[in-house]
Amino acid sequence: MVQLSRENSSCVTRILMHSNPLDLSWCGQHKLDRTGVTERVQGEQQATEGLRMREVSDRLGIPAPTLRSWERRYGLPTTVRSVGGHRRYTEDALNELRLMRDEIARGKGAANAARSVGLMLDLNNPAGWRVDALLDAFRSRDVGAVAAALELSRVGLGLDLAVDHVLMPAMRQVGTWWETGKCDIVQEQFATSSSRAWLARLMTLDAVTSDEPPVLLACGPRDLHTVGLEAMAALLVARGRECRVLGTPTLEPQLVAHVRESEAAAVVIVSHLPSQRREAVSAIRAVADTGCPTFYAGNAFAYRSGREGVPGTYLGESLALAAALIMEELDAERS
């Protein structure tokens, strides 16, 4: 069994989830972008001497001319030189490049992506140590420690920042560890269940009694992860809206039936699977055809081309900004 080591947890670089809208990071944990993590390779000669540019290009799928361009234009990554003057890429440099690559993959221009990477790696980011603390709690499999870490983040940063800057980056990191074999499925499931328990408690404490119809939140027909949706619901409930998170999988006929039966005030649909985008778009269209205000997000819509012709409002990457946008549109309809 692979365990989350304390080293893996303490190596988490300070992360800042920037508000420039794109991916939402609504936590399809196994499919989302990498956070700012320095993967240390103990005892490997390459980790100390560094990789050659060709090796980095092959490993990360980034052409060598692009690597040179990023270093020349944006000073990214910081490289060392061999005795002969050749570039050598350390694990820290590889991490910077992974972040840059993934930001561009979400549709950002190179300059904006470089700025985002700089923010993620900002050691002065107040959320950074809180992410470390949450990852330590996940590693220990202590439900109380997870709740305490999240609650301290909520009190110290406010719920919006605790969700965007602490919970979601930590969940994505656990997903990355699972993908790369640094934790097992039991540990991934613990992180998910303990985070969901904290969110459920928040929604219970902040629950409102209202005559207004609820906001429905659903995954795409083939998506299974709901942590992001539940975090979104917690943010909306904290703003005074009743919310219902539908179970998975939520097939199109069931979703439309829920919309009609509840007379929903709005529907949020999140899909992280580009391969299943067609089914998600079909569900979005079916909901929009009912006349209900429709919002959508997720990796399936990360590229602008993936949003062409899709009805409704795209929410972007920040859950807090998404909640504010939904509230703004609902308030506008009511007035």
Secondary structure, 3 states (H helix, E strand, C coil): CCCCCHHHHHCECCCCCCCCCCCCCCCCCCCCCCCCECCCCCCCHHHHHCECHHHHHHHHCCCHHHHHHHHHHHCCCCCEECCCCCEEECHHHHHHHHHHHHHHHCCCCHHHHHHHHHHHCCCCCCCHHHHHHHHHHHHHCCHHHHHHHHHHHHHHHCHHHHHHHHHHHHHHHHHHHHHCCCCCHHHHHHHHHHHHHHHHHHHHHCCCCCCCCCEEEEECCCCCCCHHHHHHHHHHHHCCCCEEECCCCCCHHHHHHHHHHHCCCEEEEECCCHHHHHHHHHHHHHHHCCCCCEEEECHHHCCHHHHCCCCCEECCCCHHHHHHHHHHHHHHHHC
